[in-house]
């Protein structure tokens, strides 16, 4: 058995953002044993992100590399298994973590690595977010097929011919695209990055939208015909951020993982996840959120809600202290929800 330093209950890495714990509450210690079992989805991007995190933690603690301290467990999730329907029809974005967190609560794995945008804003009881890594480029990218013309980052949609068919499973992307180009058509596309790229190449779609972070991590950045700035297309909440979850009672492991916490990513993810929680939308609700640290140290948060057909869109922003990240997200979310038409949040 290996022993890790004790984590104080008030440590930032010990609690899921938004989860409250009574002052002085006791957390049961659970001393981890080696090898530590890490859960991950089996997609190429998920495996890259997991191995990236493990390389970081072994650089932080070289002894763990020498001891072969980690054991990778690939887990097929419901979100991976169902490829012919939109996520909203089969239970929402939490389906990319459901089986992983079940394995964690059953102690078949010790922690898990995720794309933070795929996690619910309220994690299952007993599961907490231990750390968030430095954010990769959060922007969306446009991938063009042979029927498209030239594009630029300044005008990424100019390459799309009138009436072009764009493949996307994201109502957020669809709404913002159609708001600017109502002549376009959107149809659902599911699958991993390679699958989506292949379908565009063979002409199933004229174009598709992907996160540039995923393309970079898979060394496929060259596939992006244009990168879309947040002033044109607001990213998904926590897009480009890797998050690590752990059991709440594994206090010592939580401290070990939290040592890799990126302070800026934590602040922006707190704001963005609070925004999403306040909006309380489903996968049917087009919404986006993007927080950034400004040169003066303040935090700027932009939020958006829209109709899926692009006929209505509301975008607002707030600026405040990073210490108030959650409050900023909550207040902006409630503001957007208050002024949105009732049908935006209809089930």
C-alpha positions as CSV (number, residue, x, y, z in Angstrom):
1,X,0.0,0.0,0.0
2,X,1.2,3.5,-0.8
3,X,0.4,6.4,1.4
4,X,-0.2,10.0,0.2
5,X,-0.3,13.2,2.1
6,X,-3.6,14.1,3.8
7,X,-5.8,16.6,2.0
8,X,-7.5,19.3,4.1
9,X,-11.3,19.3,3.7
10,X,-11.2,22.9,2.5
11,X,-8.7,22.2,-0.2
12,X,-9.8,23.4,-3.7
13,X,-9.2,20.1,-5.2
14,X,-11.4,18.2,-2.8
15,X,-14.8,19.4,-3.8
16,X,-16.8,19.5,-7.0
17,X,-17.5,23.1,-8.1
18,X,-20.9,24.0,-6.7
19,X,-21.1,21.2,-4.1
20,X,-21.4,22.5,-0.6
21,X,-20.0,20.8,2.5
22,X,-20.7,21.8,6.1
23,X,-17.8,23.5,7.9
24,X,-15.7,21.0,9.7
25,X,-17.3,18.1,7.9
26,X,-15.2,14.9,8.1
27,X,-14.3,13.1,4.9
28,X,-13.5,9.4,5.2
29,X,-9.9,8.6,4.2
30,X,-9.2,6.0,1.6
31,X,-5.5,5.2,1.1
32,X,-5.0,4.3,-2.6
33,X,-3.1,1.2,-3.6
34,X,-0.9,0.7,-6.6
35,X,-1.4,0.5,-9.5
36,X,-3.9,3.3,-9.6
37,X,-6.6,2.5,-12.2
38,X,-7.6,5.3,-14.5
39,X,-10.8,5.1,-16.5
40,X,-11.2,6.6,-20.0
41,X,-13.3,6.3,-23.0
42,X,-11.7,4.3,-25.8
43,X,-11.8,7.0,-28.6
44,X,-8.4,8.1,-30.0
45,X,-8.9,11.6,-28.5
46,X,-9.9,10.3,-25.1
47,X,-6.9,8.0,-25.0
48,X,-4.6,10.8,-26.0
49,X,-6.0,13.0,-23.3
50,X,-5.6,10.3,-20.7
51,X,-2.1,9.5,-21.6
52,X,-1.2,13.2,-21.7
53,X,-2.5,13.5,-18.2
54,X,-0.5,10.5,-17.0
55,X,2.7,11.8,-18.6
56,X,2.1,15.1,-16.7
57,X,1.6,13.4,-13.4
58,X,4.6,11.1,-13.8
59,X,6.8,14.1,-14.6
60,X,5.4,15.7,-11.4
61,X,6.2,12.5,-9.5
62,X,8.9,10.5,-11.4
63,X,8.8,7.8,-8.8
64,X,5.4,6.8,-9.9
65,X,6.7,6.3,-13.5
66,X,9.4,3.9,-12.1
67,X,6.8,2.0,-10.1
68,X,4.4,1.6,-13.1
69,X,1.8,3.3,-10.8
70,X,-1.0,3.6,-13.3
71,X,-3.2,1.1,-15.1
72,X,-5.4,2.3,-18.0
73,X,-9.0,1.0,-18.2
74,X,-11.0,1.7,-21.4
75,X,-14.7,1.9,-20.7
76,X,-17.4,2.0,-23.5
77,X,-20.0,4.6,-22.5
78,X,-23.6,4.9,-23.7
79,X,-22.6,8.0,-25.6
80,X,-20.1,6.0,-27.6
81,X,-22.4,3.0,-28.2
82,X,-25.4,5.0,-29.6
83,X,-24.2,6.7,-32.9
84,X,-27.5,7.0,-34.8
85,X,-29.4,9.4,-32.6
86,X,-28.8,12.8,-31.1
87,X,-27.6,12.9,-27.5
88,X,-30.7,14.6,-26.3
89,X,-32.8,11.7,-27.5
90,X,-30.8,9.2,-25.4
91,X,-30.1,11.0,-22.2
92,X,-27.8,14.0,-22.8
93,X,-24.1,14.7,-22.5
94,X,-23.7,12.8,-19.2
95,X,-23.8,9.6,-21.2
96,X,-20.1,10.1,-22.0
97,X,-19.3,9.5,-18.3
98,X,-22.2,7.4,-16.9
99,X,-20.5,4.0,-17.1
100,X,-17.1,5.5,-16.1
101,X,-18.5,7.0,-12.9
102,X,-20.4,3.8,-12.1
103,X,-17.1,1.9,-12.3
104,X,-15.5,4.5,-10.0
105,X,-18.3,4.2,-7.4
106,X,-18.0,0.4,-7.5
107,X,-14.2,0.9,-7.0
108,X,-13.3,-0.8,-10.3
109,X,-11.3,2.3,-11.2
110,X,-9.7,5.0,-9.0
111,X,-10.0,8.2,-11.1
112,X,-11.0,9.2,-14.7
113,X,-9.9,11.6,-17.3
114,X,-12.6,13.5,-19.4
115,X,-13.2,16.3,-21.8
116,X,-14.7,18.6,-19.3
117,X,-17.4,19.8,-21.8
118,X,-18.8,16.2,-21.7
119,X,-19.5,16.3,-17.9
120,X,-22.7,17.3,-16.3
121,X,-22.6,20.5,-14.2
122,X,-23.7,18.4,-11.2
123,X,-21.7,15.2,-10.8
124,X,-23.2,12.0,-9.3
125,X,-23.1,11.9,-5.5
126,X,-19.8,10.7,-4.3
127,X,-17.9,12.0,-7.4
128,X,-15.9,15.2,-7.4
129,X,-13.8,17.1,-9.9
130,X,-10.2,16.8,-8.7
131,X,-8.5,19.1,-11.2
132,X,-8.6,20.9,-14.5
133,X,-5.7,21.1,-16.8
134,X,-4.5,24.1,-18.8
135,X,-6.9,24.9,-21.6
136,X,-6.1,24.1,-25.2
137,X,-7.4,26.4,-27.9
138,X,-11.2,26.5,-27.2
139,X,-12.3,27.6,-30.7
140,X,-14.3,25.7,-33.2
141,X,-12.9,24.8,-36.6
142,X,-14.6,24.3,-40.0
143,X,-13.6,21.3,-42.1
144,X,-14.5,21.7,-45.8
145,X,-15.2,19.2,-48.5
146,X,-14.3,19.4,-52.2
147,X,-17.4,21.4,-53.1
148,X,-16.3,24.4,-50.9
149,X,-14.3,27.4,-52.0
150,X,-11.6,29.3,-50.2
151,X,-12.0,30.5,-46.6
152,X,-10.3,32.6,-44.1
153,X,-10.4,32.9,-40.3
154,X,-11.9,36.3,-40.8
155,X,-14.9,35.0,-42.8
156,X,-14.9,31.2,-42.2
157,X,-18.3,30.6,-43.7
158,X,-17.6,32.3,-47.1
159,X,-16.3,29.0,-48.5
160,X,-19.7,27.4,-48.1
161,X,-21.8,27.4,-51.3
162,X,-25.4,28.5,-50.9
163,X,-27.5,25.7,-49.5
164,X,-24.5,23.6,-48.4
165,X,-25.1,20.7,-46.1
166,X,-23.1,20.9,-42.8
167,X,-22.8,17.9,-40.5
168,X,-23.0,18.6,-36.8
169,X,-24.5,17.0,-33.7
170,X,-24.2,20.3,-31.8
171,X,-27.3,22.5,-31.6
172,X,-25.0,25.2,-30.3
173,X,-22.9,25.2,-33.5
174,X,-26.0,24.7,-35.7
175,X,-27.8,27.7,-34.2
176,X,-24.9,30.1,-34.5
177,X,-24.2,28.9,-38.1
178,X,-27.8,29.3,-39.2
179,X,-28.1,32.7,-37.5
180,X,-25.4,34.0,-39.9
181,X,-26.2,31.8,-42.9
182,X,-29.9,30.8,-42.8
183,X,-29.5,29.4,-46.4
184,X,-27.4,26.5,-45.1
185,X,-28.7,23.0,-44.1
186,X,-27.6,21.1,-41.0
187,X,-27.9,17.3,-40.4
188,X,-26.6,15.2,-37.5
189,X,-23.2,13.6,-37.7
190,X,-21.9,11.4,-34.8
191,X,-18.7,9.5,-34.3
192,X,-15.1,10.2,-33.4
193,X,-12.9,12.8,-35.1
194,X,-11.7,10.4,-37.8
195,X,-15.2,9.3,-38.7
196,X,-16.4,12.8,-39.1
197,X,-13.4,13.8,-41.3
198,X,-13.9,10.7,-43.5
199,X,-17.6,11.5,-44.1
200,X,-16.7,15.0,-45.2
201,X,-14.0,13.7,-47.5
202,X,-16.3,11.2,-49.2
203,X,-19.0,13.9,-49.8
204,X,-21.7,12.9,-47.3
205,X,-21.5,16.5,-46.1
206,X,-20.1,19.7,-47.7
207,X,-18.5,20.6,-44.3
208,X,-18.4,19.9,-40.6
209,X,-17.5,21.6,-37.4
210,X,-15.0,20.2,-34.9
211,X,-13.1,21.6,-31.8
212,X,-9.7,22.7,-32.9
213,X,-8.4,21.4,-29.5
214,X,-9.2,17.9,-30.5
215,X,-7.6,18.3,-34.0
216,X,-4.4,19.7,-32.4
217,X,-4.2,16.9,-29.8
218,X,-4.6,14.3,-32.6
219,X,-2.1,16.2,-34.9
220,X,-4.8,16.8,-37.4
221,X,-4.8,20.6,-37.2
222,X,-4.1,20.8,-40.9
223,X,-7.6,19.4,-41.6
224,X,-9.1,22.7,-40.4
225,X,-10.0,24.9,-43.3
226,X,-10.8,27.8,-41.0
227,X,-10.7,28.5,-37.3
228,X,-13.7,30.4,-36.0
229,X,-13.1,33.0,-33.3
230,X,-15.4,33.3,-30.3
231,X,-16.8,36.6,-31.7
232,X,-18.3,34.6,-34.6
233,X,-19.0,31.3,-32.8
234,X,-19.0,31.0,-29.0
235,X,-17.4,27.8,-27.9
236,X,-19.1,25.1,-25.7
237,X,-18.8,25.4,-22.0
238,X,-15.3,24.1,-21.0
239,X,-14.3,23.3,-24.6
240,X,-10.6,22.4,-24.7
241,X,-10.3,21.7,-21.0
242,X,-9.4,18.2,-19.6
243,X,-10.9,17.4,-16.3
244,X,-10.2,14.6,-13.8
245,X,-12.8,13.1,-11.5
246,X,-12.3,11.0,-8.4
247,X,-14.3,9.6,-5.5
248,X,-15.0,12.1,-2.9
249,X,-13.8,9.9,-0.1
250,X,-10.4,9.3,-1.8
251,X,-9.0,12.3,0.0
252,X,-5.3,11.5,-0.5
253,X,-5.6,10.7,-4.2
254,X,-7.6,13.9,-4.6
255,X,-4.7,15.8,-3.2
256,X,-2.2,14.1,-5.5
257,X,-4.3,14.9,-8.6
258,X,-5.1,18.4,-7.6
259,X,-1.4,19.2,-7.6
260,X,-1.7,19.5,-11.4
261,X,-4.6,22.0,-11.2
262,X,-4.3,25.0,-13.5
263,X,-5.5,28.0,-11.6
264,X,-6.8,29.8,-14.7
265,X,-8.6,26.8,-16.1
266,X,-10.2,26.3,-12.7
267,X,-11.5,29.9,-12.6
268,X,-12.9,29.8,-16.2
269,X,-14.4,26.4,-15.7
270,X,-16.2,27.5,-12.5
271,X,-17.7,30.4,-14.3
272,X,-18.7,28.5,-17.4
273,X,-20.2,25.5,-15.6
274,X,-22.1,27.8,-13.2
275,X,-23.5,29.6,-16.3
276,X,-24.6,26.3,-17.8
277,X,-26.1,25.1,-14.6
278,X,-28.1,28.4,-14.2
279,X,-29.4,28.0,-17.7
280,X,-30.4,24.5,-16.8
281,X,-30.7,23.6,-20.5
282,X,-30.7,20.2,-22.1
283,X,-28.8,19.0,-25.1
284,X,-31.7,20.4,-27.1
285,X,-30.9,23.9,-25.9
286,X,-28.3,25.9,-27.9
287,X,-26.0,27.6,-25.4
288,X,-22.4,28.6,-25.2
289,X,-20.1,30.0,-22.6
290,X,-16.5,31.3,-22.7
291,X,-14.5,32.9,-19.9
292,X,-11.1,34.5,-20.2
293,X,-8.6,36.2,-17.9
294,X,-8.0,39.8,-18.9
295,X,-4.7,41.7,-18.8
296,X,-5.7,43.4,-15.6
297,X,-6.5,40.1,-13.9
298,X,-10.2,40.3,-14.2
299,X,-12.4,37.6,-15.6
300,X,-14.6,38.2,-18.6
301,X,-17.5,35.8,-19.2
302,X,-19.6,35.6,-22.4
303,X,-22.8,33.6,-22.5
304,X,-25.2,32.8,-25.3
305,X,-28.6,31.1,-25.8
306,X,-30.4,30.7,-29.1
307,X,-33.0,28.8,-31.1
308,X,-31.8,25.8,-32.9
309,X,-32.9,27.2,-36.3
310,X,-30.9,30.4,-35.7
311,X,-33.9,32.6,-35.8
312,X,-33.3,34.1,-32.4
313,X,-30.0,34.5,-30.5
314,X,-29.0,36.4,-27.3
315,X,-25.4,37.0,-26.3
316,X,-24.3,38.9,-23.2
317,X,-21.1,39.3,-21.1
318,X,-20.0,40.2,-17.6
319,X,-16.6,41.1,-16.1
320,X,-15.6,40.6,-12.5
321,X,-13.0,39.1,-10.1
322,X,-11.9,35.4,-10.6
323,X,-12.8,35.0,-7.0
324,X,-16.5,35.5,-8.0
325,X,-16.4,33.2,-11.0
326,X,-19.3,31.0,-9.9
327,X,-21.4,34.0,-9.0
328,X,-20.7,35.6,-12.3
329,X,-21.7,32.5,-14.2
330,X,-24.9,32.1,-12.2
331,X,-26.0,35.7,-12.6
332,X,-25.3,35.8,-16.3
333,X,-27.1,32.5,-16.8
334,X,-30.1,33.7,-15.0
335,X,-30.1,36.9,-17.0
336,X,-30.0,35.1,-20.3
337,X,-32.7,32.7,-19.2
338,X,-35.0,35.5,-17.9
339,X,-34.9,37.3,-21.3
340,X,-35.2,34.2,-23.5
341,X,-38.5,33.2,-25.1
342,X,-40.2,30.3,-23.3
343,X,-39.8,27.9,-26.1
344,X,-35.9,28.0,-25.8
345,X,-36.0,25.8,-22.8
346,X,-39.0,23.6,-23.6
347,X,-38.3,19.9,-23.3
